[in-house]
């Protein structure tokens, strides 16, 4: 027992007791403020930790609600984007139609004797090296085989096959083209017929021309109207130069259409035309004569 009162543990316990007893007495003499402060000193950090944890939980709950709201807003924005995309597609469709009809009315204004049908390229034939294509108009729209196909810039080609709601055309870049044509300044005549060596350059040829021709680069080439298939004075293109065919040494003029036939998308089909014209042409011998084209209806 004696050893206990002299031990280190007893001394520490006694020291703590006297300190605590002294604090109690001091606190009583000061109204308890010191003791409260001591307790607060110990408990305040614990309150802060607890409050921080509580706030973190509340923040997490608020974040979760905001996430749900953002998901809903994102859904609504996607719906609005979809609606605007649909409106934009409709706008471009209407814009394209308006441009197409403006071209149609421009041609109709200058050629009131034509019956016209606007059409759009829907398919290009990958096996056609002369840029033939399929249009979205057919026999139900009054389209027939051999109808001329044009744009406001000039002749494109002709219809060679007709279905109820579509038709196929060949272009003036093709060797199958046999279009009577005329050099407007010189009155020299010939036949538009394309060639493989020129098609990729968006060029065709004026063949069967006289060696004594007066054709010059820059001359305007138009349809002659002879034959009854094509109306007269449809623009074909301009002369780029004169060449001799490497196969049969025949002379021809290289013609560049005003329209890029390789990439055309909107055209007009001439379903009917009525005209009477007197056309001055030169034959292969260079002799000038007048040919009367009677009224024709396709």
Backbone torsions as a table, in degrees:
resi	resn	phi	psi	omega
1	UNK	NA	-39.9	178.5
2	UNK	-61.5	-38.7	179.6
3	UNK	-64.3	-31.9	-179.4
4	UNK	-64.3	-45.8	-178.3
5	UNK	-68.3	-16.7	178.7
6	UNK	-104.0	0.9	-177.0
7	UNK	-76.9	162.6	179.4
8	UNK	-66.6	-37.4	-179.1
9	UNK	-63.7	-41.4	-179.4
10	UNK	-65.6	-40.9	-179.6
11	UNK	-63.0	-41.0	-180.0
12	UNK	-67.1	-42.6	-179.5
13	UNK	-63.5	-42.2	180.0
14	UNK	-65.4	-39.9	179.9
15	UNK	-63.4	-44.6	179.4
16	UNK	-63.0	-41.4	-179.5
17	UNK	-61.2	-49.3	-179.6
18	UNK	-64.0	-35.7	178.5
19	UNK	-65.4	-45.5	-179.6
20	UNK	-65.4	-40.4	179.4
21	UNK	-64.3	-39.7	178.8
22	UNK	-65.5	-38.3	179.7
23	UNK	-65.7	-39.5	179.3
24	UNK	-64.1	-44.8	179.8
25	UNK	-63.5	-41.2	-178.9
26	UNK	-67.3	-38.4	-179.9
27	UNK	-66.1	-38.0	179.8
28	UNK	-66.6	-38.3	-178.9
29	UNK	-71.8	-22.5	-178.1
30	UNK	-106.5	13.0	178.3
31	UNK	82.4	14.1	175.6
32	UNK	83.3	5.2	-174.9
33	UNK	-70.3	-37.6	-178.0
34	UNK	-65.3	-44.0	-179.3
35	UNK	-63.5	-39.8	178.9
36	UNK	-64.1	-39.1	179.3
37	UNK	-65.7	-39.4	179.4
38	UNK	-63.6	-43.2	179.4
39	UNK	-64.4	-42.9	179.3
40	UNK	-61.9	-37.3	-180.0
41	UNK	-59.5	-34.5	-179.1
42	UNK	-82.4	-39.9	-170.9
43	UNK	-87.5	-24.0	-176.8
44	UNK	-58.8	-48.5	177.3
45	UNK	-56.2	-35.6	178.9
46	UNK	-65.8	-39.8	177.3
47	UNK	-62.9	-40.4	-179.9
48	UNK	-63.7	-41.9	178.8
49	UNK	-63.4	-43.3	179.7
50	UNK	-63.8	-43.8	179.8
51	UNK	-63.4	-40.4	178.8
52	UNK	-61.5	-42.4	178.5
53	UNK	-63.9	-41.5	178.9
54	UNK	-62.7	-45.8	178.5
55	UNK	-61.0	-39.0	179.7
56	UNK	-62.5	-40.4	178.0
57	UNK	-64.9	-43.3	179.2
58	UNK	-63.7	-41.1	178.4
59	UNK	-62.5	-41.3	179.2
60	UNK	-62.2	-40.4	177.6
61	UNK	-63.6	-43.7	178.8
62	UNK	-63.2	-39.1	179.1
63	UNK	-63.7	-40.1	178.7
64	UNK	-62.9	-40.6	177.4
65	UNK	-65.0	-41.7	178.9
66	UNK	-64.1	-37.0	178.6
67	UNK	-63.2	-43.8	177.4
68	UNK	-62.2	-40.0	179.1
69	UNK	-66.0	-40.9	178.5
70	UNK	-63.9	-38.3	177.3
71	UNK	-62.0	-42.3	179.3
72	UNK	-66.7	-42.0	178.1
73	UNK	-63.7	-41.3	178.8
74	UNK	-62.0	-38.5	177.6
75	UNK	-63.0	-44.7	179.5
76	UNK	-65.2	-40.2	178.9
77	UNK	-63.8	-39.1	177.2
78	UNK	-62.1	-40.2	178.1
79	UNK	-64.5	-40.3	178.9
80	UNK	-65.8	-41.3	178.2
81	UNK	-61.4	-41.2	178.7
82	UNK	-62.5	-42.9	178.7
83	UNK	-63.7	-43.5	179.4
84	UNK	-65.9	-35.7	177.9
85	UNK	-64.3	-41.2	178.1
86	UNK	-63.7	-42.5	178.2
87	UNK	-62.8	-39.6	-179.4
88	UNK	-65.6	-41.4	177.1
89	UNK	-61.7	-45.0	178.1
90	UNK	-60.8	-39.1	179.8
91	UNK	-61.6	-46.6	-179.1
92	UNK	-66.8	-35.8	176.7
93	UNK	-62.4	-46.0	179.6
94	UNK	-65.4	-40.4	179.1
95	UNK	-61.6	-43.8	179.3
96	UNK	-64.1	-43.4	178.3
97	UNK	-62.3	-41.6	179.2
98	UNK	-63.0	-43.0	178.2
99	UNK	-63.6	-39.9	179.6
100	UNK	-63.7	-44.8	-179.2
101	UNK	-71.4	-29.5	174.7
102	UNK	-63.1	-42.8	176.7
103	UNK	-63.5	-41.8	179.3
104	UNK	-59.9	-48.0	-178.3
105	UNK	-68.7	-30.3	177.1
106	UNK	-64.1	-44.2	177.6
107	UNK	-67.5	-42.8	-178.2
108	UNK	-63.7	-34.1	-179.8
109	UNK	-66.8	-40.4	-178.4
110	UNK	-82.8	-23.6	-178.9
111	UNK	-128.8	71.0	-177.3
112	UNK	-65.5	-17.2	-179.9
113	UNK	-79.0	-5.0	180.0
114	UNK	-92.5	145.2	165.3
115	UNK	-100.5	121.0	-170.5
116	UNK	-116.5	150.2	176.5
117	UNK	-135.3	108.1	176.7
118	UNK	-62.9	144.1	-178.8
119	UNK	-147.4	159.2	-179.3
120	UNK	-123.4	141.0	175.5
121	UNK	-71.6	123.6	-179.7
122	UNK	-110.3	-26.3	179.1
123	UNK	-144.9	137.8	171.2
124	UNK	-107.4	136.2	-178.4
125	UNK	-80.5	109.4	-176.9
126	UNK	-66.4	-19.4	-180.0
127	UNK	-88.5	-6.0	-179.9
128	UNK	-92.3	111.0	-178.7
129	UNK	-76.7	-1.0	-177.2
130	UNK	-117.4	19.7	168.6
131	UNK	65.8	36.0	170.0
132	UNK	-68.0	159.8	-175.9
133	UNK	-156.1	174.7	178.1
134	UNK	-110.6	135.5	179.0
135	UNK	-106.1	160.9	-175.9
136	UNK	-89.3	19.9	176.9
137	UNK	-125.1	145.2	-177.5
138	UNK	-141.4	-154.9	-175.2
139	UNK	-63.2	-29.6	177.3
140	UNK	-65.4	-18.6	177.8
141	UNK	-100.1	7.8	179.0
142	UNK	87.4	12.2	-178.8
143	UNK	-81.5	138.4	179.1
144	UNK	-131.5	161.5	175.5
145	UNK	-60.0	140.3	-179.9
146	UNK	79.8	3.2	172.9
147	UNK	-63.5	137.1	178.4
148	UNK	-74.5	146.6	178.5
149	UNK	-120.9	127.1	-174.0
150	UNK	-135.8	170.1	162.6
151	UNK	-125.5	-178.0	177.5
152	UNK	-66.7	-14.2	-179.7
153	UNK	-94.2	-11.1	178.1
154	UNK	143.7	-170.8	-175.5
155	UNK	-72.1	136.5	178.1
156	UNK	-106.7	-47.0	-176.4
157	UNK	174.9	-147.8	-177.6
158	UNK	-150.3	158.7	179.5
159	UNK	-81.4	130.9	177.6
160	UNK	-120.8	-10.8	177.5
161	UNK	-149.2	135.7	-174.9
162	UNK	-127.2	132.3	170.8
163	UNK	-114.6	169.4	-178.5
164	UNK	-55.0	-39.5	-175.6
165	UNK	-120.8	10.5	179.3
166	UNK	-155.6	168.6	175.9
167	UNK	-151.4	156.8	177.6
168	UNK	-110.0	142.5	-179.4
169	UNK	-125.3	151.3	167.7
170	UNK	-107.7	153.3	-174.6
171	UNK	-105.2	166.5	178.4
172	UNK	-73.6	0.0	172.3
173	UNK	-81.2	-12.4	-175.2
174	UNK	-85.0	146.8	173.5
175	UNK	-64.6	-19.0	178.7
176	UNK	-72.7	-14.7	178.8
177	UNK	-67.4	131.7	176.1
178	UNK	-135.4	74.9	-172.8
179	UNK	-106.9	120.0	174.1
180	UNK	-64.1	128.1	-174.7
181	UNK	-137.6	166.2	-171.9
182	UNK	-143.3	134.0	170.3
183	UNK	-78.1	114.3	-171.5
184	UNK	-61.1	-47.0	-178.5
185	UNK	-69.3	-42.9	-172.6
186	UNK	-93.3	-16.4	-176.2
187	UNK	69.5	10.9	174.4
188	UNK	-70.6	137.3	-176.7
189	UNK	-108.5	163.9	178.2
190	UNK	-172.1	-167.2	-179.4
191	UNK	-124.2	127.6	175.1
192	UNK	-77.5	121.3	177.9
193	UNK	-150.8	121.9	-172.9
194	UNK	-77.0	179.5	178.7
195	UNK	-151.2	150.8	-176.0
196	UNK	-61.6	-34.1	-176.7
197	UNK	-73.1	-13.2	-176.9
198	UNK	-110.4	-23.4	-171.3
199	UNK	-58.1	-43.1	-177.9
200	UNK	-67.1	-15.8	176.7
201	UNK	-96.7	9.3	-176.8
202	UNK	57.4	47.6	178.8
203	UNK	-132.7	154.6	176.9
204	UNK	-134.4	-169.6	-175.2
205	UNK	-130.8	147.5	166.6
206	UNK	-103.3	107.3	-175.3
207	UNK	-103.8	178.5	179.2
208	UNK	54.0	51.6	178.6
209	UNK	-108.8	155.8	-177.3
210	UNK	-73.5	145.0	174.3
211	UNK	-64.4	-25.1	180.0
212	UNK	-95.4	29.1	-177.5
213	UNK	-72.5	161.7	176.2
214	UNK	-114.1	25.9	-179.1
215	UNK	-70.5	136.3	-179.6
216	UNK	-131.8	152.1	174.8
217	UNK	-55.6	136.3	-178.8
218	UNK	97.2	-13.2	179.1
219	UNK	-64.1	146.9	177.4
220	UNK	-86.7	131.4	177.3
221	UNK	-109.5	130.2	179.7
222	UNK	-130.3	165.2	175.2
223	UNK	-70.4	146.8	-178.9
224	UNK	-85.9	-22.9	-176.6
225	UNK	85.2	-6.3	-180.0
226	UNK	-75.6	133.0	178.7
227	UNK	110.9	-21.1	175.0
228	UNK	82.2	-3.3	-179.7
229	UNK	-86.4	-44.1	-178.3
230	UNK	-111.1	138.7	172.5
231	UNK	-63.1	155.6	176.6
232	UNK	-76.3	156.8	174.9
233	UNK	68.9	18.7	168.9
234	UNK	-74.6	131.5	-179.8
235	UNK	-68.0	131.8	175.8
236	UNK	-103.0	-47.8	179.8
237	UNK	163.8	-160.3	-179.6
238	UNK	-121.0	153.6	179.9
239	UNK	-76.6	129.6	176.4
240	UNK	-97.9	-26.2	-180.0
241	UNK	165.9	175.3	179.5
242	UNK	-112.1	141.3	-179.8
243	UNK	-142.9	163.9	173.7
244	UNK	-107.2	136.7	178.7
245	UNK	-67.1	130.8	-178.1
246	UNK	-71.1	-18.1	-178.0
247	UNK	-85.6	-51.0	-176.3
248	UNK	-121.3	9.0	176.1
249	UNK	62.4	19.6	177.6
250	UNK	-79.5	151.3	-178.3
251	UNK	-87.3	139.2	174.6
252	UNK	-147.1	160.0	176.6
253	UNK	-106.1	135.0	175.4
254	UNK	-80.8	125.4	-177.1
255	UNK	-116.2	131.8	176.0
256	UNK	-109.5	114.3	178.5
257	UNK	-62.5	154.0	176.1
258	UNK	-72.2	-27.1	-179.8
259	UNK	-96.4	140.8	173.8
260	UNK	-80.4	94.2	-174.3
261	UNK	-64.3	-26.0	-178.6
262	UNK	-65.7	-26.8	-173.6
263	UNK	-124.9	11.3	-178.0
264	UNK	-65.1	143.0	-179.7
265	UNK	-124.0	-28.6	-179.1
266	UNK	-120.4	128.1	-177.3
267	UNK	-136.3	177.6	175.4
268	UNK	-133.8	132.6	177.8
269	UNK	-97.5	128.9	175.5
270	UNK	-87.0	100.8	-176.0
271	UNK	-81.9	-26.5	176.7
272	UNK	-151.7	149.4	171.7
273	UNK	-152.0	148.4	178.0
274	UNK	-134.9	121.8	180.0
275	UNK	-157.5	159.5	174.0
276	UNK	-135.7	122.6	-176.7
277	UNK	-143.6	152.2	174.3
278	UNK	-109.6	117.8	-173.0
279	UNK	-112.7	128.9	178.1
280	UNK	-91.3	122.1	-178.0
281	UNK	-131.8	162.8	174.4
282	UNK	-113.4	135.4	177.3
283	UNK	-83.4	-176.6	-176.4
284	UNK	-63.7	-24.0	178.3
285	UNK	-85.5	-0.3	178.1
286	UNK	87.3	6.4	179.8
287	UNK	-84.2	131.9	-177.2
288	UNK	-91.5	137.9	178.3
289	UNK	-147.7	163.4	178.3
290	UNK	-105.3	135.5	178.1
291	UNK	-120.2	128.5	178.4
292	UNK	-94.0	125.0	177.1
293	UNK	-98.2	115.8	-179.5
294	UNK	-69.7	167.4	175.5
295	UNK	-59.8	134.5	-175.5
296	UNK	-133.3	140.5	174.5
297	UNK	-127.8	124.9	175.1
298	UNK	-88.8	NA	NA
